[in-house]
Amino acid sequence: MAANKPSIPKGTRDFGQTEMARRNYIFDTICGVFRTYGYSQIETPAMENLSTLLGKYGDEGDKLLFRILNSGDAFSGINPSEVTSDGSLDGASITKQVCEKGLRYDLTVPFARFVVQHQNEISFPFKRFQIQPVWRADRPQKGRYREFYQCDVDVIGSKSQINELELVQIVDKVFSIFGIDVLIKINNRKVLTGFAEIAGFPDKVVDITVAIDKLDKIGLDAVKEEMKERGLSDEAVAVIEPILSLSGSTSEKIATMRSLMDGGSASGIVSETGLKGLDELEELFGFIEAAGVSQECEIDLSLARGLNYYTGAIFEVKAKDFAIGSICGGGRYDNLTGIFGLPGMSGVGISFGADRIYDVLTGLGKFPEGLASTTTILFANMDSEALPYLFKIAKKLRDLGVSCEIYPETTKLKKQFDYAEKKAIPFISINGSNEMQQGTINVKNLRTGEQRQIESEEVDVIVSFLSDLSNRGLSAAVKEGEEKKDFAD
């Protein structure tokens, strides 16, 4: 009987050495920037109690939770009464009995649970970042997986917009390091509420913003029609339309909006909430200008992500030179921990979309060379008698943090060169009895063809040579054939 071909569950992925090296480059870069702003890393368990997760993501979200069977014979206590009259099982009732835990759906709810549970152990404002996988029982498709990583950074316990500024600065720094030009779009939930109030439909905030959030996709005319379909009058749509057509500088947009929110619209209604949102936007953009943020930032009055979740500033980041959805987003929330009994704890956060950032870096060719190489130098195995000599040299280099390999078999040099090429190892060292007697080693840069013979005792010289040639080799324009010159020549 033929064995089944090995496979993995739908919606999951393997990551090979190249993918892992590139993903770690993304995560290491982002983490490094987070730390420079005083954020500390935490982790939460892959599984949470279902009581923590259920009811936090809406009915659709509850359906996408992966539930975990209780250990042991989970079904041993099932009551026969759970069988319905037609002989089928009452699945919902049974699930509650056999599943008490579930895989986390996101990092936000576990973070809220963490803050409440550890509130006496942490200092507020609490600045944390978290990079871990999450699971959703969604239908797998291109760009959508059942297991994927989230990369979140939040500060909770402070209402100051200095926190919003720092998040913008973090985005600015991260994508500047990556060499990606981005547009940081910013809006405010209070301004969106103001739309509904001056239109005379304060109870239609969700309907209005769901419609205007589609502005880039379907155009102004289609948005106006959708607002009417959602119950707004022609007069209300006429009040909102000029807002969606605003142009000009940040200060000009705020000034025009302030006039409209202060009774200057066709309805003559004043929105105190909208005015408060404009005050916050004006302060934040003043901070951004004073801080010298280099990436482009703009007010986008159609931005309405996470409407029911956010209460203040809203962020969305898009790459300028690569067609893809948002690669980063977030905003201000005022009562995240209230669901666990700690109300009034305001916070703000953003999430970096690691998978989309990966696609952008790949599409733009922005990943640094040599990421996949975990080895700096390969010692070729030509002469078994020279192995004890190589063992000592390799140990000295490893003690100084240089990654080394000794090819395990004595075999043809071509095979060993091919191994170094496939693993993107930048240096090779071929030594025999002559080098052992002379107390030297040969080192060749496979990118440039440059080589040198160095005294084996001068370990610091070896390390310096490897570092110098590696840096020069990465930036040099090397002809393809030069990488395969015969070292024996």
C-alpha positions, 0 to 999 in steps of 0.5 A: 500500500502506497504511503500518503504524500505528506501535506500540511493543513489548508491555509498554512505554510512552510517557510524555507531558509530564504523566507525565514531569513527575510521574515526575520529581517522584517521582524528584527528591523521592526523590533529594533525600532520599537525598542528605541521608543521604549516598547517592551516585548510580551507574549501570550499563549497560543490558546486562550479560554473561550470565555476570553475570546467569545463575543469579542469579534461579533457573530462572524468572528465567533464562527472563525474561532478554532476551538480545542477539544478538552484533553482526555475523552472529551465526549465521555460526559455528553448527555443523551438528551443532546440528541435531537428528535431526528437523531442528530446532535445539537452541535452548539450545545455539545461544543460548549461541553467539550471545548473550553479553549480556543486558538487566539484570533488576534493579539488585541483581545489577549493584550487586553486580558493581559493588561487587566490580569497583570495591572498591579505588576506593570507601569502605566503608560504601558508600552508593549509590542507583540509578534506572534501567529494568530489563527482564523478558520477562514476560507483559504485564498490568495493572501488569506491564511488560517495561520498568519503573524500579526505585529502589534505595537500599543501604548495603553494608559495615556490619552496624550497624542504624543503617543500617536506621534511616536507611532507615526515616527515608528512607521516613518523610521521602519519604512525608511530603513526598508527603503519603501516610500509610503503614504501615512493616511490619518483621520479621526473617529470624532470627525466621522461622527461629526459627518453624521451629526451635521447631516442630521443623521447622528444614528447613521454614523456606521452607514455613512462611514461604511459607504465613504470608506469605499470612495477609492474603490467605487467613486463619489457617485456610487458612494452617494447612491449607497448613502441614499440606499442606507437611508440618508436623504438627498439633503444629508448627502448634499451636506456630506458631498463637499467634505469628500471632495476637499483638497488643499493642504492640511491646514486648509482642509482643517479650516474648511472642515472647522467651518462646516462643523461649526454651523457652516454647512447647509444644515446649519448644525454644529457638531461639538464632537466633530470640532473636538476631532479637528482639534485633535487632528490639528494638534497631531499634524502640528506634532508631526511637522515639529518632529520632522517626519520624512514620509508623507502624511495626509488627512484622508477624510474617507478613512474609516477603518475599524469604525466601531473599535476606534474612538480617536485617531485612525491610521492607514499606511500604503506603499507608493510604488507598489500596488497592494492594500494597506501595509500598516494600520491602527488607531486610538481606542478608549475602552479596550480593557472594559470588556474585562472589568477595567474601564476607561483605560485609553490606548493607541496602537498600530499593526504592521502587516508582515506578509504584505510588507514581505510582498512589497520588499520582494516586488521592489527588490529591497531585501538586502543580499545574503540574508539567507546565508547563515554561514560566513565561511566554509572550510573545504575538506581536502585532506583528512590530516588537516582536519584537526588544524581546521577544527582549532581555527574554526573554534577560534572564529566561532568564539568570536561570533563568526559562523563557520562550517567544515564540509563533512566529507572529503570530496571533489572541490566542485561539489564543495563550491556548489554547496557554498553557492547554494547556501550563499556562503560568501567565503571559502577556505581551502587548506592542506598540509602545506598551510598546516605546516606554515600555520596559515589559512587561505580565504577567498571571497566568492563574490569578488574573487579576492583572496588572501593568505593569513597567519592562523594565529592572527584571528583578529586579522581574519575576522577583519578581512572577512568583514571588510570583504563581505561589506565590499562584496555586497555592493560591488558589481561582480561579473557572474563568472568571477564567482566561480574562479578556480581557487587552486589557480 
